[in-house]
Amino acid sequence: MSQPVHGGRRRPRLDRPALVALVLGAAGVAYRLVLTLHTIPVSNSDEATFGLAALHIAEGREHPVFLYGQRYMGMLEAYLAAPLVALAGPSWPVLRLPLLVLYALFLWLIHRLTRRIASPWLATLVVGLLALGSERVVRDQLTVVGGRPETKVAVVVMLLVAVGLARDTIRHRRLAAGLFGLLAGLAVWSDWLSLPYVGAAALALLWVARRELLGWAGALLVAGFALGIAPMVRDNLVAPPGQDSVSVLREISSRAGPAPPWSQRISGGVLEGVPLAMGLCPVDGCAHWQGWFGLLYPVLLVVASVAALVAYRRASGRAARVGPVVHLALVVGAALTLLSYARSPHSVSDPLGNARYLAVLQLSLPAVLWPLWRAAVAAWRGTTGVAGRLTGAVATAALAAFAATSLVVTLLFATTGTGVSRTEERAARDLADALRATGPREVYGDYWTCNRLIFNTGEEVVCGVLDDAFSPGQNRYPAYWKRVAAADRPGYVVEAGSTLERRLRRLLRDRADAALVADVGGYRVYHPETPVRPWR
């Protein structure tokens, strides 16, 4: 593991599992760097809202706590991107670069954690699987839509702190407790979906250092958590009635509609949601046969929890038992996340679009695969009987099927799925260039056009959102709507053949053809002499 250097000191040397993991991780980062430079997956107006917030932060105009118009999604990703936007200006690669760094950091951290609680070669396998990436997985990792990339990093660091404290490898134990609290607070502010994992990690820390937490370590833990969550608390204290985070989330839950039967929730949330989140399905969704891992996943959670409990009972001492405790924390985090998602009607209404809420399940990959890995290794080493060898063969087949399916889906996306994204992205850029060059600079459009257009033009063009009924829509940043509303002669940007275009042409009547001034990449720009504002 180490070799002598000048002066008698020794420097660490990568062993074979770590070297293979480094190569696989570097390949995963390089793959995502290429996608980032080409804005793949395609951008959208939700991501553009984070980009515009980063621009406002960089210019000192705004300091948002939550996403504009959505008072529960923290803006940490916008703050991470703001310095780069200030240096290089607004662009999608610049906006996404911090997430690429977070992804690389996550790979390194999950490798370290897996080596400490499991085995070096399993850590290599986990890195290799996470280096692959279907459209769904890459979208969760690279698009700036809030929460998941930074909370995954935070949770892994928190668990590494718990392991380090248990094994006495951390010198400044009180400061480590404060760091744990700070990361927990930041994770909760950034994305409430992290609560199951943050809570499970907190229980692991409580088991490790329950006596220390009665003193200064506990005080620093609380202080760190208060500091991390302070933006969220302050915003909620000054929020208008009904606009605090809890009220907003309660309202969103009430709008979800009646609860579907559990059979449909299990089908959408588990059989389809889990394979999608794990990268086993292409961009258009899962085939029936691809639900095998979703069916297996709850079983693996149960087996992993039993194995961790058995390992805990057999071990003695805090240093030896912290591994099983962390395994249990990862299992509990995954189980609570999956249960919460399956209870939601969103798991049934749109599994393909809502599987992003299960992206945090990647955190539990070491714990979920650990029983399969142990069974496979025992069988290959010949240390088990007939039943053990049969179990090991099944475990080997499951691991191989997981890896092979992930690889095939990744290759399909890399070779065939990126073209659609590049075409759509080019059309959006062409539209922005056309409006920036010839105007109009104040336009109305639909939600998925507006904020992306504003970001692509660096706010040179602003857009007010209309819904399909040609009424004011979801305008996340009211200043844009006010500027368009004050324009004497605004334009209209609509997708060709869309409901919004048909309504606009009916309102313009015989002026419609004369008002059409541009047809760019599937978009049409209308600039009538007299504005059409039926909502006034």
C-alpha positions in Angstrom: 0.0 0.0 0.0 3.0 2.4 0.4 6.5 2.8 -0.8 9.6 4.7 0.6 10.5 8.1 -0.8 13.4 10.5 -0.1 13.9 11.4 3.5 12.6 8.1 4.8 8.9 9.2 4.5 6.4 6.9 2.9 3.7 7.9 0.4 0.5 5.9 -0.2 0.3 3.8 -3.3 -2.9 2.7 -4.8 -3.7 -1.0 -4.5 -5.2 -2.9 -7.5 -8.9 -2.3 -6.5 -8.3 1.4 -5.9 -6.4 1.7 -9.2 -9.2 0.0 -11.1 -11.8 2.2 -9.3 -9.7 5.3 -10.3 -9.8 4.4 -14.0 -13.5 3.6 -13.9 -14.3 6.8 -12.0 -12.2 8.9 -14.4 -14.1 7.4 -17.3 -17.4 8.3 -15.7 -16.3 11.9 -15.1 -14.9 12.2 -18.7 -18.2 10.8 -20.1 -20.2 13.4 -18.2 -17.7 16.2 -19.1 -18.4 15.5 -22.8 -22.1 15.6 -22.1 -21.8 18.8 -20.1 -19.9 20.6 -22.8 -22.7 19.6 -25.3 -25.6 20.4 -22.9 -26.8 16.9 -22.8 -29.3 16.1 -21.4 -31.3 19.0 -22.9 -31.9 22.1 -20.8 -35.3 23.3 -19.7 -37.0 26.3 -18.0 -36.8 24.7 -14.5 -33.0 24.5 -14.8 -32.9 28.0 -16.4 -34.6 29.4 -13.2 -31.6 28.2 -11.2 -29.3 29.7 -13.8 -31.1 33.0 -13.7 -30.8 32.9 -9.9 -27.1 32.2 -10.2 -26.8 35.3 -12.5 -28.7 37.4 -10.0 -26.5 36.2 -7.2 -23.4 36.9 -9.2 -24.5 40.4 -9.9 -25.6 41.0 -6.3 -29.2 41.7 -7.3 -30.8 38.8 -5.4 -30.0 36.4 -2.6 -32.7 33.8 -2.9 -33.2 31.1 -0.3 -35.6 29.0 -2.3 -36.3 28.6 -6.0 -38.2 31.5 -7.4 -41.9 30.6 -7.1 -41.2 27.4 -5.3 -40.6 28.0 -1.6 -39.3 24.5 -0.6 -36.4 23.8 -3.0 -33.1 25.3 -1.7 -30.8 27.3 -3.9 -27.4 25.9 -3.0 -26.7 24.8 -6.5 -27.3 28.4 -7.8 -24.9 29.7 -5.2 -22.3 27.1 -6.2 -22.6 28.2 -9.9 -22.7 32.0 -9.2 -18.9 32.5 -9.1 -18.5 30.8 -12.4 -21.3 32.7 -14.0 -19.7 35.9 -12.7 -16.5 35.0 -14.4 -17.7 33.4 -17.7 -21.2 34.6 -18.1 -24.4 32.6 -18.3 -24.1 29.3 -20.2 -25.3 25.8 -19.6 -21.8 24.2 -19.3 -20.8 26.8 -16.8 -24.0 26.3 -14.8 -23.5 22.5 -14.7 -19.8 22.4 -14.0 -20.2 22.5 -10.2 -22.5 19.4 -10.4 -19.8 17.6 -12.4 -17.4 18.3 -9.6 -20.0 17.1 -7.0 -20.4 13.9 -9.0 -16.6 13.3 -9.0 -16.5 14.0 -5.3 -19.4 11.6 -4.7 -17.6 8.8 -6.5 -14.5 9.3 -4.4 -16.4 9.5 -1.1 -18.6 6.5 -1.8 -15.5 4.5 -2.7 -13.9 5.4 0.6 -17.1 4.6 2.5 -17.6 1.2 0.8 -14.0 0.2 1.4 -14.4 1.0 5.1 -17.7 -0.8 5.7 -17.4 -3.6 3.1 -14.5 -4.6 0.8 -12.1 -2.9 -1.7 -13.4 -4.8 -4.7 -17.0 -4.1 -3.9 -16.0 -0.4 -3.7 -14.6 -0.8 -7.2 -17.8 -2.4 -8.4 -19.9 0.4 -6.9 -17.7 3.1 -8.6 -18.0 1.2 -11.9 -21.8 1.0 -11.7 -22.0 4.7 -10.8 -19.7 5.6 -13.7 -22.3 4.3 -16.1 -25.2 6.5 -16.8 -28.6 6.3 -18.6 -30.4 9.4 -19.6 -32.4 9.4 -16.4 -29.3 8.9 -14.2 -27.2 11.5 -16.0 -30.1 14.0 -15.9 -30.3 13.6 -12.1 -26.5 14.1 -11.8 -25.9 17.0 -14.2 -29.0 19.1 -14.6 -29.3 22.0 -12.1 -32.8 21.3 -10.7 -32.0 21.2 -7.0 -31.1 19.0 -4.2 -29.9 15.6 -5.1 -26.2 15.9 -6.1 -25.2 18.0 -3.1 -27.2 16.0 -0.6 -25.6 12.8 -1.7 -22.2 14.2 -1.0 -23.3 15.6 2.3 -24.8 12.2 3.5 -21.7 10.2 2.6 -19.4 12.7 4.4 -21.7 12.5 7.4 -21.4 8.7 7.4 -17.6 8.9 7.0 -17.5 11.1 10.1 -19.5 8.5 12.0 -17.1 5.8 10.9 -14.0 7.9 11.7 -15.3 8.8 15.1 -16.0 5.1 15.9 -12.5 4.0 14.8 -10.7 7.0 16.3 -9.2 8.1 13.0 -10.4 11.7 13.4 -8.2 13.9 15.4 -10.6 16.9 16.0 -13.7 15.1 17.1 -15.7 18.1 18.2 -15.1 19.9 14.9 -16.1 16.7 13.1 -19.4 16.8 15.0 -19.9 20.4 14.0 -19.2 19.5 10.4 -21.8 16.7 10.6 -24.4 19.2 11.9 -23.6 21.8 9.2 -23.9 19.2 6.4 -27.2 17.9 7.9 -28.6 21.4 8.0 -27.5 22.2 4.4 -28.9 19.0 3.1 -32.3 19.6 4.7 -32.4 23.2 3.4 -31.3 22.1 -0.1 -33.8 19.2 -0.5 -36.3 17.7 1.9 -36.0 14.4 0.2 -32.7 13.9 2.0 -34.5 13.7 5.4 -34.6 9.8 5.5 -30.9 9.6 4.9 -30.0 12.5 7.2 -32.1 11.0 10.0 -30.5 7.6 9.5 -27.0 9.1 9.5 -27.9 11.1 12.7 -28.9 7.8 14.4 -25.6 6.3 13.4 -23.8 9.2 14.9 -25.8 9.0 18.1 -24.9 5.3 18.4 -21.2 6.2 17.8 -20.8 9.2 20.1 -23.8 9.4 22.3 -21.7 10.3 25.4 -19.5 12.9 23.6 -22.7 14.5 22.3 -23.6 15.5 25.8 -20.7 17.9 25.9 -19.1 20.4 23.5 -19.4 18.0 20.6 -23.2 18.1 20.9 -23.2 21.8 21.2 -21.1 22.2 18.0 -23.4 19.6 16.3 -26.4 21.7 17.1 -24.7 24.9 16.2 -23.6 23.5 12.8 -27.1 22.3 12.1 -28.5 25.6 13.0 -26.0 27.4 10.7 -26.8 25.1 7.8 -30.5 25.3 8.0 -30.6 29.0 9.0 -31.5 30.3 5.5 -34.5 28.1 5.4 -35.6 29.0 9.0 -35.2 32.7 8.4 -37.2 32.6 5.1 -40.0 30.7 6.8 -40.2 33.2 9.6 -40.7 36.1 7.2 -42.8 34.3 4.7 -46.4 35.5 4.1 -49.1 33.3 5.7 -49.4 30.0 3.8 -46.1 30.6 1.9 -43.8 28.8 4.4 -42.2 25.6 3.3 -44.5 23.3 5.3 -47.6 25.0 4.0 -46.4 24.9 0.4 -45.5 21.2 0.6 -48.9 20.4 2.2 -50.7 22.2 -0.6 -48.7 20.4 -3.2 -49.6 17.1 -1.6 -53.3 18.0 -1.4 -53.3 18.7 -5.2 -51.9 15.3 -6.0 -55.4 13.8 -6.2 -57.0 10.7 -4.7 -54.6 7.9 -3.7 -54.4 5.1 -6.2 -54.5 1.5 -5.0 -51.3 0.0 -3.6 -51.0 -2.4 -6.5 -50.5 0.6 -8.9 -48.2 2.4 -6.5 -45.9 -0.7 -6.2 -45.9 -1.1 -9.9 -45.1 2.6 -10.7 -42.9 3.3 -7.6 -41.0 0.0 -7.2 -41.2 -2.1 -10.3 -40.6 0.9 -12.6 -39.2 3.7 -10.4 -36.3 1.8 -8.9 -34.9 0.5 -12.3 -35.3 3.9 -13.8 -33.4 5.5 -10.9 -30.7 2.9 -11.0 -30.1 3.4 -14.7 -31.5 0.1 -16.0 -34.1 1.6 -18.4 -33.8 3.7 -21.5 -35.1 7.3 -21.9 -38.6 6.1 -23.0 -39.2 4.0 -19.9 -38.9 0.4 -18.7 -40.1 -2.7 -20.5 -41.9 -5.3 -18.3 -38.8 -7.5 -18.1 -36.7 -4.6 -16.8 -38.7 -4.5 -13.6 -36.8 -7.5 -12.3 -34.4 -5.3 -10.2 -37.4 -3.3 -8.8 -38.9 -6.6 -7.7 -35.6 -7.7 -6.2 -34.8 -4.4 -4.5 -37.1 -4.7 -1.5 -35.8 -8.3 -1.0 -32.2 -7.1 -1.0 -33.1 -4.4 1.6 -34.5 -7.1 3.9 -31.5 -9.4 3.3 -29.1 -6.5 3.8 -30.7 -5.5 7.1 -30.6 -9.1 8.4 -27.0 -9.5 7.4 -26.1 -6.2 9.1 -27.8 -7.3 12.3 -26.0 -10.6 12.3 -22.7 -8.9 11.7 -23.4 -6.5 14.5 -24.1 -9.3 17.0 -21.0 -11.2 16.0 -18.7 -8.2 16.2 -17.4 -6.7 19.4 -16.4 -3.1 20.1 -17.4 0.1 18.5 -14.8 0.1 15.8 -15.9 -3.3 14.5 -19.6 -2.7 14.8 -19.8 0.7 13.1 -19.7 -1.0 9.7 -23.0 -2.9 10.3 -24.5 0.2 11.8 -23.7 2.3 8.7 -25.1 -0.6 6.5 -28.4 -0.4 8.5 -28.4 3.4 8.2 -28.2 3.1 4.4 -30.9 0.4 4.4 -33.2 2.5 6.5 -32.6 5.6 4.3 -33.5 3.6 1.2 -36.5 1.9 2.7 -38.0 5.2 4.0 -37.3 7.0 0.7 -38.9 4.2 -1.3 -41.9 3.9 1.0 -42.5 7.7 0.8 -42.3 7.7 -3.0 -44.6 4.7 -3.3 -47.2 6.4 -1.1 -47.3 9.4 -3.4 -49.8 9.4 -6.3 -46.9 10.8 -8.5 -45.3 7.4 -8.6 -48.4 6.2 -10.5 -49.3 9.3 -12.6 -45.8 9.7 -14.2 -43.2 7.1 -13.2 -40.9 8.2 -16.0 -40.8 11.8 -15.0 -41.0 11.4 -11.2 -38.3 8.7 -10.9 -35.9 11.6 -10.2 -37.2 11.5 -6.6 -35.5 8.1 -6.2 -32.0 9.3 -7.3 -30.8 9.3 -3.7 -31.1 5.5 -3.7 -27.6 5.5 -5.2 -26.4 6.2 -1.7 -27.5 2.7 -0.6 -25.8 0.8 -3.4 -23.0 -0.5 -1.2 -25.4 -1.9 1.4 -27.9 -3.3 -1.2 -25.1 -5.1 -3.2 -23.1 -6.3 -0.1 -25.1 -9.5 0.4 -25.0 -10.4 -3.3 -21.2 -9.7 -3.3 -20.5 -11.8 -0.2 -22.5 -14.7 -1.6 -20.8 -14.5 -5.0 -17.3 -14.3 -3.5 -17.9 -17.2 -1.1 -19.1 -19.4 -4.0 -16.2 -18.5 -6.2 -13.7 -19.2 -3.4 -15.4 -22.6 -2.7 -15.9 -21.9 1.0 -19.6 -22.9 1.0 -21.6 -26.1 0.5 -24.0 -26.9 -2.4 -26.7 -24.5 -1.2 -24.1 -21.8 -0.8 -22.7 -22.3 -4.2 -26.2 -22.3 -5.7 -26.9 -19.0 -3.9 -23.6 -17.6 -5.0 -24.4 -18.5 -8.6 -27.7 -16.7 -8.4 -26.0 -13.7 -6.8 -23.3 -13.6 -9.5 -25.9 -13.7 -12.1 -27.8 -10.8 -10.5 -24.7 -8.7 -10.3 -23.7 -9.5 -13.8 -27.2 -8.7 -15.1 -27.2 -5.4 -13.2 -23.9 -4.4 -14.7 -24.6 -5.6 -18.2 -28.0 -3.9 -18.3 -26.6 -0.6 -17.0 -23.8 -0.8 -19.6 -26.2 -1.5 -22.5 -28.6 1.3 -21.5 -25.6 3.7 -21.2 -24.3 2.8 -24.6 -27.8 3.2 -26.1 -28.1 6.6 -24.7 -24.6 7.7 -25.7 -24.9 6.4 -29.3 -28.6 7.1 -30.1 -30.2 9.2 -27.4 -28.0 12.3 -27.4 -28.9 13.3 -31.0 -32.4 14.4 -29.9 -31.1 16.5 -27.1 -28.6 18.2 -29.4 -31.3 19.0 -32.0 -33.6 20.5 -29.4 -30.8 22.4 -27.7 -29.7 23.9 -31.1 -33.3 25.0 -31.8 -33.5 26.8 -28.5 -30.2 28.5 -29.1 -31.2 29.5 -32.7 -34.3 31.1 -31.3 -32.4 33.0 -28.7 -29.9 34.3 -31.3 -32.7 35.4 -33.6 -34.5 37.4 -31.0 -31.3 38.9 -29.7 -30.3 40.0 -33.2 -33.6 41.4 -34.5 -36.1 41.4 -31.6 -38.6 41.7 -30.2 -36.9 41.9 -26.8 -40.1 41.5 -24.7 -42.2 38.4 -25.6 -44.8 36.1 -24.3 -44.5 32.3 -24.4 -45.3 29.1 -22.7 -43.5 28.0 -19.5 -41.0 25.6 -21.1 -39.9 28.3 -23.5 -39.7 31.4 -21.4 -37.0 31.0 -18.7 -34.8 29.0 -21.0 -35.0 31.8 -23.6 -34.2 34.4 -21.0 -31.2 32.4 -19.8 -29.9 31.8 -23.3 -30.0 35.5 -24.0 -28.5 36.5 -20.7 -31.7 38.5 -19.9 -31.4 40.5 -23.2 -34.8 39.1 -24.0 -37.4 38.6 -21.3 -40.5 36.5 -21.5 -43.8 36.4 -19.7 -45.4 33.0 -19.3 -48.9 32.3 -20.7 -50.8 29.1 -20.2 -52.7 27.2 -22.9 -55.8 29.3 -22.2 -53.8 32.5 -23.1 -53.9 33.7 -19.5 -51.0 34.5 -17.2 -49.2 31.3 -16.3 -46.4 30.2 -13.9 -44.2 33.3 -13.8 -41.6 32.3 -11.2 -39.8 35.7 -11.3 -42.5 38.5 -11.4 -40.1 41.1 -12.7 -40.0 39.5 -16.1 -43.8 39.5 -16.4 -43.9 43.2 -15.3 -41.4 44.2 -17.9 -43.2 42.4 -20.7 -46.5 43.8 -19.5 -45.1 47.3 -19.7 -43.9 46.9 -23.3 -45.9 48.8 -25.9 -45.5 46.1 -28.5 -44.5 42.7 -27.1 -43.9 39.7 -29.3 -45.2 36.1 -28.9 -43.0 33.0 -29.1 -44.9 29.8 -29.6 -44.2 26.3 -30.8 -45.4 25.7 -34.3 -48.8 24.0 -34.2 -49.2 24.2 -30.4 -52.4 25.1 -28.6 -50.9 28.4 -27.7 -50.3 29.3 -31.4 -53.8 28.3 -32.4 -55.3 30.5 -29.7 -53.0 33.4 -30.7 -54.0 33.1 -34.3 -57.7 33.1 -33.4 -57.2 36.3 -31.4 -55.2 38.0 -34.1 -57.8 36.9 -36.8 -56.9 38.4 -40.2 -53.7 40.0 -38.7 -52.1 36.6 -37.9 -50.1 36.1 -41.1 -48.9 39.7 -41.2 -47.8 39.4 -37.5 -45.6 36.3 -38.2 -42.0 37.6 -38.4 -39.9 34.5 -37.9 -40.0 30.7 -38.1 -36.9 29.3 -36.2 -36.3 25.7 -35.3 -39.9 24.7 -34.7 -40.7 28.0 -33.0 -42.7 30.9 -34.5 -42.3 34.5 -33.5 -45.3 36.8 -33.9 -45.0 40.6 -33.5 -48.3 42.2 -34.1 -48.7 46.0 -34.3 -51.3 45.9 -31.5 -50.6 43.6 -28.5 -53.1 40.9 -27.6 -53.7 40.8 -23.9 -57.2 39.3 -23.3 -56.6 38.9 -19.5 -56.7 42.7 -19.0 
